[in-house]
């Protein structure tokens, strides 16, 4: 059962580099050429929602880097997660990966953090924007989803959905007061990530054997650096040039976030959340789903390496992480009692 209460609301003062509403993406319209979109780092988005007792699919704000600022126009119950910035108010850092009460009138800043590129702000019950094709995610090229299909602008006002889970209401009641407050417990997102965040595990893709031996060895042993030509659609990688053995033309075929394509000049592109649904470049590899959150925090100038694993290993890694998330979600539920 859900309770209805007065909506929580913020006003964007500074939108920063790029701020959009995202969720877990739209997955049912790929055959109609509609990209998945959604959060670049789905793990951080899920953790922010989990800290509030929200569904994984609740809409969050994705901030790119620092520089954004917003005002609490009402009392708020929020949670934030990610590595693109640090949230702070009154010159004090706001704790991450846990529910946080923010009193009305508070100005919250996103301060610089060098560890990553994206930060996620969840609010109790999720941000209230309409669903488009089963998702609230913003896809700017087609102007759909989110707030009017666009990036957030200064002066935008965002409301939370009015229905709030009774367990979430309990924690709001316990934290509410005149000052920013939060519980001592937190979610440890780092425990769900590998120690080496610059080692990306991949599986050979359909055209893996189209490339010569030295190129494949280089791909799996040499570092690659994200170029400035990197965005939500994909990352251009600088490093060892990949040479083709097979010169056949490839008809447009399926691609997805995590697909690594090789262009005609031997350069690689790692496709990300807003990527197209088909492509004509040969596919050398596919990033394991569990490592896509690592990719979602990369920024131009970051250097990564690739490690080959089997499809079975990738599946087992995914299942193991989902089991840990399920256990964590149950633990959070007990904290709200």
Secondary structure, DSSP 8 states (H G I E B T S, - for coil): -EEE----EEEEEE--SEEEEE-S---S-GGGT------SSHHHHHHHHHTTT--TTS-EEEEESS--EEEESS-EEEEEEESSEEEEETTEE--SSS-EEE-TT-EEEEEE-TT-SEEEEEETT-B----BTTB---BGGGTBSTBTTB---TT-EEEB-SEEEHHHHHHHHHH-SSS-EE-S----GGGGS-S-TTEEEEEE-TTGGGB-HHHHHHHTTS-EEEEEEE-SSEEEEESS---BS-------EE--TTEEEE-TTS-EEEE-TT--SEESSEEEEEE-GGGHHHHHT--TT-EEEEEE--HHHHHHHHHHHHHHHHHHHHHHHHHT-
